[in-house]
């Protein structure tokens, strides 16, 4: 009977591992659509009498590969005023030589000059879900900045300089949404929650990760350093895989907080690139982004300490390891 029990237990563990690997394989097969996490474009909106002129600047690598990409991109951006959608009088796209950019321009005509417009941006639908579109409306230093992503697709825009409160709200909100919609960061925070074996170790790991991330983000934004997107995404995938491997194969490893700090440097580059591209103030963006990261990490760790078992932790770590390595392989091949 004991031998039968052991055999049944071993069979149960094998089935659990098999289900975990199948889930990892299924998620990895979906990576071509979601693994490209550093996807951004910029736009400008200007009032010109009865017309509103829009310009989109998107890297060629981020644009749809469809032959009719001009129609797809321009249809993903709509402007309305007073409840009426603007009539698109012009619309065309062209490649900007030597910069690997696709530039699209369109104008929207209204019956009378609008004092404010409502914008609907569906670029995350036609590119990748993680796509972020940064729209500047107005002229010069007084231009208003609006961030569109999968969580925020509509916004009302007035062609007047933003107040300080509006700037703080926009940039703080962008920081929180960036943390919430970054799959590479979410996966790493789950791995970090597994890595903290005690409450003190979790606090040390999270603290060094956030400190390193903040310092590198500030430095990268200050130096306007823009590492290749492929390098950043490959590095992020390896941070997830490495920390998961340490949880699995080095359960008694010491000074794990040093590892978390080193990983924070790579994730800080993501925020630095975003800050440099968007031209946002780190004083507003970083506290909200890092604050939400801390909440997510502590929440994941709390659930793990209360509800998980050693076996379930190993299965989650195995899943993260497979996901990280599969993601890395796809980025290298792509």
Secondary structure as UniProt FT lines:
FT   HELIX           2..29
FT   HELIX           31..34
FT   STRAND          40..48
FT   TURN            49..50
FT   STRAND          51..59
FT   TURN            60..62
FT   TURN            67..68
FT   HELIX           69..75
FT   STRAND          77..81
FT   TURN            82..83
FT   STRAND          84..85
FT   STRAND          87..96
FT   TURN            97..100
FT   STRAND          101..109
FT   STRAND          116..121
FT   HELIX           123..126
FT   TURN            129..130
FT   STRAND          132..137
FT   HELIX           140..142
FT   STRAND          144..149
FT   TURN            150..151
FT   STRAND          154..158
FT   HELIX           164..180
FT   HELIX           183..195
FT   HELIX           199..223
FT   HELIX           229..249
FT   TURN            251..252
FT   HELIX           256..278
FT   HELIX           282..307
FT   HELIX           310..333
//
